[in-house]
């Protein structure tokens, strides 16, 4: 699944409903505090429900909003052709009338007081009457009753999706209206849980990400990787088996030692006992503390230059996103990177951006960037640039407006331009 557009309303600076289009590569350009980071953080909230990089906060609600609720809506293309919502029988989002008027999957999430309030699919849905409009909420027993009461021919009354199709097919024609389908409510949760499985992995790398000596990720990203690896359930089971076996043998040795001590001094032996720590108190990550990313000179990562640290962290972030994608077994990943040029030498900036552009051309991958750098912006095809500016009370997006981008970012000197030398004399003064 890939993002086609994002719609924000009452979210921070986006008080008015604002729609933003996306490509495989999308680069947001604009002045400070114009709303570039807000877009990336809104997507993080949408995909990770406040459990990712960005936490949901009650102050995310726009100042002066006419509602207690802010909404984040995403339209997707490349959604799964088939989906299982009843038993093991496949159906399609189109057959269930869960696509919008453009034939795309549109999901809106509403948030209230720092918590998710509701999830709906905006769909072009049958609305002839209450029966056909409410089919998705009905259980098999209720669907059977509708089929029997209307004497509708149905090839298999054991499957809800087939029952729904038979009922819809019994109408001469369906009247379709765009409406929100509350997929987080009883009767529709199964459908939402299936759709949710296909949502892309969204990974946000912020420009103000921790980059201090004491930060564990900076000291060595492999420390964080080891901690995440050790959380795997299969490894936890294996480590528990190892711990139990070690404790068993250790207890046997301790008991044997105390038994021998008892032969010599029963009083002291009776005061002692074997103590075995619980498995969950064992710090397994310290066992693997020798695993690291380091150069031949063995300089610790947190003592490297800030540019090198950030470059390593950025690629660690990419590797982690790939791992999460494989772990969830979903095909798509979205990389969102704020100001990739931060702390980087101009040569590294160019190489990094070229790598991200190439990454965006990979199958099932989208890349979203923000930048203040004119040299970076000039590397991006104009169709992928989104210039953000304020127009009275609203925020406006201009696609590929190179003129406004150049005026906002300024122009860097061209070091490849011909060089001239001058001989100054008194006549020039």
C-alpha positions in Angstrom: 0.0 0.0 0.0 1.3 3.5 -0.9 0.2 6.9 0.2 -1.7 8.9 -2.4 -2.7 11.8 -0.2 -3.0 13.0 3.4 -5.8 15.1 4.8 -5.4 17.0 8.1 -8.0 18.9 10.0 -7.6 20.7 13.4 -4.1 19.2 13.7 -1.6 21.8 15.0 -1.2 24.5 12.3 -3.6 22.7 10.0 -6.8 24.1 11.4 -8.6 24.1 8.1 -9.0 20.8 6.2 -5.9 20.5 4.1 -5.1 17.8 1.5 -1.5 17.0 0.5 -0.6 14.7 -2.4 2.3 12.3 -2.4 4.5 10.5 -4.9 7.1 7.7 -4.4 9.4 10.5 -3.6 8.0 13.6 -2.0 10.1 16.5 -0.7 8.6 19.3 1.4 10.2 22.8 1.2 9.4 25.9 3.1 10.4 28.3 5.9 10.9 27.3 9.5 7.7 26.6 11.5 5.6 26.4 8.3 4.3 22.9 8.9 6.8 20.5 7.2 7.6 18.4 10.3 3.9 18.4 11.2 3.1 16.4 8.1 5.7 13.7 8.9 4.7 13.5 12.5 1.0 13.3 11.6 1.8 10.2 9.5 3.7 8.7 12.4 0.7 9.1 14.7 -1.6 7.6 12.0 0.5 4.5 11.4 1.8 3.9 14.9 -1.0 5.2 17.0 1.3 7.2 19.3 3.5 4.2 20.0 6.1 5.2 17.4 8.5 8.2 17.4 5.7 10.8 18.1 3.3 10.6 21.0 -0.3 11.8 20.7 -0.8 14.9 22.8 -3.9 16.9 23.7 -2.0 20.0 22.6 -2.0 18.6 19.0 -5.4 20.1 18.6 -5.3 23.4 16.7 -5.7 26.6 18.6 -9.2 27.9 18.2 -10.5 24.7 16.7 -14.3 24.4 16.5 -14.1 20.8 17.7 -12.3 18.7 20.4 -11.3 16.3 17.7 -8.5 16.4 15.1 -8.5 14.1 12.1 -5.7 12.5 10.1 -6.9 10.8 6.9 -4.8 8.8 4.4 -5.7 7.6 0.9 -3.9 4.5 -0.3 -3.3 2.9 -3.7 -1.7 -0.6 -4.2 -4.0 -2.1 -1.6 -4.4 -5.9 -1.5 -6.5 -7.3 -4.3 -8.1 -9.9 -2.0 -8.7 -9.9 1.7 -10.0 -12.5 4.1 -12.7 -11.1 6.4 -15.0 -14.2 7.1 -13.5 -17.6 7.9 -11.0 -18.4 5.2 -13.0 -17.1 2.3 -11.5 -14.3 0.2 -13.3 -11.2 -0.8 -12.2 -7.8 -2.2 -12.5 -4.3 -0.8 -14.3 -3.4 -4.1 -16.9 -6.2 -3.6 -17.5 -5.0 0.0 -17.9 -1.4 -1.2 -15.1 -0.2 1.0 -13.3 2.0 -1.6 -13.9 5.7 -2.1 -15.3 7.4 -5.2 -11.9 7.1 -7.0 -11.6 3.4 -6.3 -8.9 4.0 -3.6 -8.8 2.9 0.1 -9.4 6.0 2.3 -8.9 5.7 6.1 -9.6 8.5 8.6 -8.6 8.4 12.2 -10.0 10.9 14.8 -8.2 11.8 18.0 -9.7 13.4 21.1 -7.8 14.5 24.3 -4.6 12.8 23.3 -6.2 9.4 22.5 -7.6 7.8 19.3 -11.3 8.2 19.2 -12.5 6.5 16.1 -11.4 4.9 12.8 -13.5 5.0 9.7 -13.2 4.0 6.0 -14.6 6.6 3.7 -16.4 4.5 1.1 -18.7 4.8 -1.8 -21.3 2.5 -0.2 -24.8 1.3 -1.0 -27.5 3.4 0.6 -30.8 2.2 -0.9 -32.2 1.3 2.5 -31.1 0.5 6.0 -30.8 -3.2 5.1 -28.2 -2.9 2.4 -26.5 0.0 4.1 -25.9 -2.0 7.3 -24.8 -5.4 5.9 -21.2 -5.1 7.1 -22.4 -4.8 10.7 -24.6 -8.0 10.5 -23.6 -11.4 11.7 -24.1 -14.6 9.7 -27.4 -15.4 11.6 -28.8 -12.0 10.8 -27.7 -12.2 7.1 -29.3 -15.6 6.8 -32.6 -14.2 8.1 -32.5 -11.4 5.5 -31.8 -13.9 2.7 -34.6 -16.2 3.9 -37.2 -13.5 4.5 -36.6 -12.1 1.0 -36.3 -15.5 -0.7 -32.9 -14.5 -2.1 -30.9 -17.2 -3.9 -27.5 -17.7 -2.2 -24.9 -20.3 -3.2 -23.4 -20.7 0.3 -25.2 -19.5 3.5 -22.2 -20.4 5.7 -20.1 -17.5 4.5 -20.9 -13.9 5.4 -19.2 -12.3 2.4 -21.3 -14.5 0.0 -24.5 -13.7 1.9 -23.8 -10.0 1.6 -23.1 -10.3 -2.1 -26.3 -12.2 -2.7 -28.3 -9.6 -0.9 -26.7 -6.7 -2.8 -27.2 -8.6 -6.1 -30.9 -8.9 -5.4 -31.4 -5.1 -5.9 -32.1 -3.9 -9.4 -29.5 -1.2 -8.9 -27.5 0.1 -6.0 -27.5 3.7 -5.0 -24.0 4.6 -3.9 -23.1 7.5 -1.5 -19.8 8.4 0.0 -20.0 7.8 3.7 -17.8 6.9 6.7 -17.8 3.2 7.7 -16.9 2.9 11.4 -14.5 -0.1 11.1 -13.5 0.0 14.8 -17.0 -0.9 15.9 -18.4 -4.3 16.7 -19.2 -6.3 13.6 -16.5 -4.5 11.6 -13.4 -5.0 13.7 -12.5 -8.2 11.8 -12.4 -6.2 8.5 -10.3 -3.5 10.1 -7.9 -6.0 11.6 -7.3 -7.5 8.2 -6.8 -4.1 6.5 -4.4 -3.1 9.3 -2.1 -6.0 8.5 -1.4 -4.5 5.1 -0.6 -1.0 6.3 3.0 0.0 5.4 5.8 0.2 8.0 6.3 3.9 8.6 9.7 5.0 9.9 10.4 8.6 10.9 14.0 10.0 11.3 13.7 13.4 13.0 16.1 16.3 12.5 16.4 16.8 16.3 16.9 13.1 17.0 19.2 12.5 20.0 22.8 12.8 19.0 24.6 13.3 22.4 27.4 11.3 23.9 25.3 9.8 26.6 22.5 8.7 24.2 22.6 4.9 24.0 21.8 4.9 20.3 24.7 7.2 19.6 27.1 5.3 21.7 26.5 2.4 19.4 23.2 1.6 17.5 24.0 -2.1 17.8 23.3 -1.9 21.6 19.7 -0.9 20.7 19.6 -3.6 18.0 20.7 -6.3 20.5 18.0 -5.2 23.0 15.3 -5.4 20.2 16.6 -8.8 19.1 16.5 -10.2 22.6 12.8 -9.2 22.8 11.8 -11.9 20.2 9.6 -14.5 21.7 11.4 -17.4 20.2 14.8 -16.2 21.5 13.3 -15.5 25.0 12.1 -19.1 25.1 15.6 -20.3 24.2 17.3 -18.0 26.7 14.9 -19.2 29.4 15.9 -22.8 28.6 19.6 -21.9 28.8 19.0 -20.0 32.1 17.1 -22.9 33.6 19.8 -25.4 32.6 22.6 -23.2 34.0 20.7 -22.7 37.2 20.0 -26.4 37.5 23.6 -27.3 37.2 24.7 -24.4 39.4 22.3 -25.4 42.1 23.6 -29.0 42.0 27.1 -27.7 42.5 26.0 -25.3 45.3 24.0 -28.1 47.1 27.0 -30.4 46.8 29.3 -27.7 48.2 27.0 -27.1 51.2 26.7 -30.8 51.8 30.4 -31.1 52.0 30.5 -28.1 54.2 27.9 -29.6 56.5 30.2 -32.5 57.1 32.8 -30.1 58.5 30.7 -27.4 60.0 27.0 -28.0 60.2 26.3 -24.6 61.9 27.8 -22.6 59.0 26.3 -24.8 56.4 22.8 -24.3 57.8 23.2 -20.5 57.5 23.9 -20.7 53.8 21.7 -21.5 50.8 21.9 -21.5 47.0 20.3 -18.3 45.5 19.1 -18.4 41.9 17.9 -15.1 40.3 14.7 -15.1 38.3 15.2 -15.4 34.6 13.6 -12.0 33.9 16.3 -10.3 35.9 19.2 -11.7 33.8 20.7 -8.9 31.7 21.3 -10.8 28.5 22.3 -7.7 26.5 25.4 -7.4 28.7 26.5 -10.8 27.4 26.7 -9.4 23.9 28.2 -6.0 24.7 31.2 -6.8 22.6 29.0 -6.5 19.4 29.5 -3.1 17.9 30.0 -0.9 14.9 33.6 0.4 15.0 36.5 1.3 12.8 40.0 -0.1 12.7 41.1 2.6 15.2 38.4 1.4 17.8 37.2 4.9 18.4 33.8 4.7 20.1 30.8 5.7 18.0 29.9 8.5 20.5 33.3 10.1 20.1 33.0 10.3 16.3 32.1 13.5 14.5 28.4 14.5 14.7 28.1 14.1 10.9 29.4 10.5 11.0 27.2 9.7 14.0 24.1 11.0 12.2 25.0 9.2 9.0 25.4 5.9 10.9 22.2 6.5 12.8 20.3 7.2 9.6 21.4 3.9 8.0 20.7 2.1 11.3 17.2 3.6 11.1 16.9 2.3 7.5 18.0 -1.2 8.6 15.5 -1.2 11.5 12.7 -0.2 9.2 13.6 -3.1 6.9 13.6 -5.5 9.9 10.2 -4.2 11.1 8.8 -4.7 7.6 10.1 -8.3 7.5 8.9 -9.0 11.0 5.4 -7.8 10.2 5.5 -9.5 6.8 4.2 -6.5 4.9 5.6 -5.5 1.5 5.6 -1.7 1.9 7.9 0.6 3.9 7.8 4.4 4.0 11.0 6.3 5.0 10.4 9.8 6.4 13.6 11.8 6.9 13.7 15.4 8.2 16.5 17.5 6.8 18.9 14.8 5.7 21.5 17.4 5.1 21.9 18.2 8.8 25.6 17.9 10.0 26.6 16.5 6.6 29.5 17.6 4.4 28.2 18.9 1.0 29.6 15.8 -0.7 27.8 13.5 1.8 24.6 15.5 1.3 24.6 14.8 -2.4 25.4 11.1 -2.0 22.8 10.7 0.7 20.1 12.4 -1.3 21.0 10.4 -4.4 20.8 7.2 -2.3 17.3 8.3 -1.0 16.1 9.1 -4.6 17.3 5.6 -5.7 15.6 4.1 -2.7 12.3 5.7 -3.6 12.4 4.0 -7.0 12.5 0.6 -5.3 9.4 -1.5 -5.5 7.0 -1.0 -2.5 9.0 1.9 -1.1 8.1 5.6 -0.6 10.5 8.3 0.6 9.4 11.6 2.2 11.9 14.3 3.0 11.9 17.9 4.3 14.7 20.3 3.5 16.0 23.9 3.8 18.9 23.2 1.5 18.9 24.7 -2.1 21.6 22.3 -3.2 19.5 19.4 -2.1 16.3 20.8 -3.6 18.0 21.2 -7.0 18.7 17.5 -7.1 15.0 16.6 -6.8 12.8 16.4 -9.9 10.4 19.4 -9.7 7.3 17.2 -9.8 8.4 15.7 -6.4 8.7 19.1 -4.7 6.0 20.5 -2.5 6.4 24.2 -1.5 4.5 25.1 1.6 3.4 28.7 2.4 0.8 30.4 4.5 -2.1 32.2 2.7 -4.0 34.2 5.3 -5.4 31.7 7.8 -4.6 28.5 5.8 -1.6 26.6 4.6 -1.1 26.2 0.9 0.9 23.6 -1.1 2.4 24.3 -4.5 3.6 21.3 -6.4 6.9 21.9 -8.3 6.9 25.7 -7.9 10.6 26.1 -8.6 10.4 29.9 -8.6 9.0 30.2 -5.1 11.3 27.5 -3.8 14.4 29.3 -5.2 13.1 32.6 -3.7 12.6 31.0 -0.3 15.8 28.9 -0.1 18.1 31.3 -1.9 20.7 30.3 -4.4 24.1 28.7 -3.6 27.2 29.9 -5.4 28.1 27.6 -8.3 31.6 26.4 -7.6 31.8 24.9 -11.1 31.5 28.3 -12.7 34.5 29.7 -14.6 37.1 31.4 -12.4 38.4 34.9 -13.3 41.5 36.7 -12.0 41.8 40.4 -11.8 44.9 42.6 -11.6 43.9 45.5 -9.4 45.8 48.8 -9.7 45.4 52.2 -8.3 43.0 53.0 -11.2 40.5 50.5 -9.7 40.4 52.2 -6.4 
